[in-house]
Each structure stands twice: as structure tokens, then as C-alpha cells.
Amino acid sequence: MRPQKALDKEVISGLTKVFSSKGYEGASLQDLATAASLKKASLYHRFPNGKKEMADAVLAHLQAWVQENVFDILNDTHTKPEVRLKTAIENIGVLYDGGNRTCIFRALSMEAGMELFGQQIEDGMKVWIAVFEKIGLELKLSPKQAKEYALQTLIDIQGSLILARGLGNTGIFEKTLMNISNRYLK
């Protein structure tokens, strides 16, 4: 028998793929069970509150990953801000698999998902903006410029993910990440 922790990662990974590709409304319980390599009954055993609890688990998992691999790095004052920015940008590339993966915020902000997860999505976006604004200030941008860059960073990431998927060209996302880095470090 496999260790529970490894199985949990596989379950969350499978659920993430379904929610990212189909959104909350489009994700059927059969899709979720199949992606998690579980039977529906086993999925309900793990998530007795159903699909909402599954999506909450996905959001919590991704939030923890982003906190550790992006936000904590950007906030680590023991490392030069230029290094932190480059490392965080590289990790964003990993998070979105070089532009192959859809953002969970986009996927869950459609239809009923916004009613259910709107506050989590808003809070998450505010944190993204705040940490990029802070790194901008550390890189000696004016407060106004740091705020504008931070907002544009989130717009660029989200927009390039949509374009990369829609046009089948992950180079768009990769170039966008490079442009974000260059914008801050020019």
C-alpha cells in the first residue's frame, strides 16, 4: 500500500487538472474521481462535503505552494531583491508548467465558481499584487511605479497563459516572464 501523503498529492494533482481544464461547473464527479484515480465513493469518503471541498483543497494546496515558492522567496530580505525576483519568476514558470497549465483563478472564476470562491480569488490576487509591489519598492521603483508594475505583472501572467493556451504557443508565456523580469530590473 502506498503512503497516504503520496496518494494525497496524486489526488490533489488530479483534482487540480480537472478544475483547471473544466472549471468548477464543468467538473463532473466522474471526471474528478477518474483524475484522482479513485472511485466516487472513495472520493466522497475523502471529501464528504463534495465538490466544493475538493476545490477548496486544490486552492489551499496551490496557495501553500505559491506561498513557499513565490511569496516567501520575494519576501526573503536575506537575499538580494534581483535574485529573489528571478527565482520567483522561474518558479512561476514551474507553477504553470512553462505556459501549459491554466491558472486555477481563471478556471474557478467562471459561472458559479465566482460565487463560491470569489473571496479566495480576490484575496489571492491582492497578495500577488502586494508582494510584487513590495519587491518593486526594494528595487527602487517609486511607490506609484511599483504599484503599476505589480498590477501589470498579474495581468501579464494571466493574459499570457490565455494566449499561450489559445494559440498553442508556450513561448508567449516564457517571453512574458522574461519581460516581467526585465521590466523590474531595467
Helices and strands as residue ranges (DSSP letters): H 4-26, H 29-35, H 40-46, H 51-66, I 67-71, H 72-75, H 81-95, G 97-99, H 104-108, H 112-138, H 143-167, H 171-185
